């Protein structure tokens, strides 16, 4: 296999990370800038491109393009659409086109969860799989879904938003304006809300790490909070299994690292609620990508899967 | 376009219907037998094949194969898996293989809702669409889903079961053994249950047609029953829209013919619950296929899409 390189960029609400990755998944230098320092996409891109140039310590002839993971990114149009956490994307920003203009390189963009799924397929545990999901559990709940060997983009490039499917009709108010989205229950914010409800506010508003520490000490409210969260996730993933018949579901993101206090009730609820022909057949596992590298490997995998020769 | 013919078979719990269809969607003779009279798939197939032979009144050289729609049918394996309403399929029955053996013709099988979706794409309103859903509202709730121009079959050929995704955690007991499946709320049985709940049983257990007649007379309980049912459907379809970003959703089956008493609250709940970038962009319409012919056209379309030269 001829060695090729892709620039990988992960645009987040706080930091924009970047680096060079080769087609075996090796990372060649990386860095980050504060996203909030840039009010225009052009300025962020120009700075990231300059930093990327400084990191090149390999044969430039092998560069195949740029892959970007970003919230609310549209694979079909190359634009970021109204991302609430990105100052520079309060309207529709043609991020991929600008990056190509600045760098002279081809650029593809997709949302961060899709990038994580592409990374899982190219470098992780989903190699050889055609039907699987990656669910990212962090500030929000994202999902990247493969069906029949292809990323599910839908008619407009924005499909695969499991985080905004309804778990509880009339339930908690979501940032998207609707009620009861699973993201409001199974995410870092969801966990803290459930803890507040479980304790009736008597222990204050704790951060997930504090709730996890309490659970490890045997605190019954903390354990109950993880149990409720895990059961919601397991139940909802069983509905996803009825829709997608995946070979496996991979979890990534900070909340996925909570351990058995979350995963054990999740697996039980999942198995209990699978259709009979699926029982015992669909694996749920943690992502095979190193946590710190998932986003960049995913973005690079997007570039390789789009531009590799 | 060279004229070709497919045998179309629709296996239902009560009747098995069959006929010949050409590639323009014209039906050349049809018939039906009582499914319950046959305790073995071989006997049903032999009988249907004989009846189909008797119906041939065209040039046999144009026959390309057989398409079958059936509950719990697996496209990948050609088998019907444990269909509760089919006496001959209490285990795994290799329906397509048996049909090929008996007839000498190639045979493909899929579940009835997938067949309806293929029919919609080839003969109905989904021509030219790559991302859409067909939802069949009858005794149960079935769905056939196209993503990226392909039917969603998943890793095991059994994907696309929207009917068994959870609407209300811990809700009504479903025939599949789980709680809260949307099929228990949005289907003929679901409507009658909701009417019982709405009237607190004071008007007895009425059939959908009686409930519809009451609604047309302005009965507030009957109207409320359709409103609840429509709102459940609209809410759940908005979650499907977040997942699949379809161009359109088509409704078929008896309950879909209820008119505005169902469709108007459904559309309102759907629009209210769409993600902002989808609002006003995803059509929900009745199927473009004639109600009586949907199943046979779908089965024929499966054959043409699999075998047509």
Interface residues (C-beta under 8 A of the other chain):
Chain A: X81 X82 X129 X130 X131 X145 X147 X148 X150 X152 X153 X154 X155 X156 X157 X158 X159 X160 X161 X162 X164 X165 X166 X167 X168 X169 X176 X177 X178 X232 X235 X236 X238 X239 X240 X242 X243 X244 X245 X246 X247 X273 X275 X276 X277 X278 X281
Chain B: X81 X82 X129 X130 X131 X145 X147 X148 X150 X152 X153 X154 X155 X156 X157 X158 X159 X160 X161 X162 X164 X165 X166 X167 X168 X169 X176 X177 X178 X232 X235 X236 X238 X239 X240 X242 X243 X244 X245 X246 X247 X273 X275 X276 X277 X278 X281
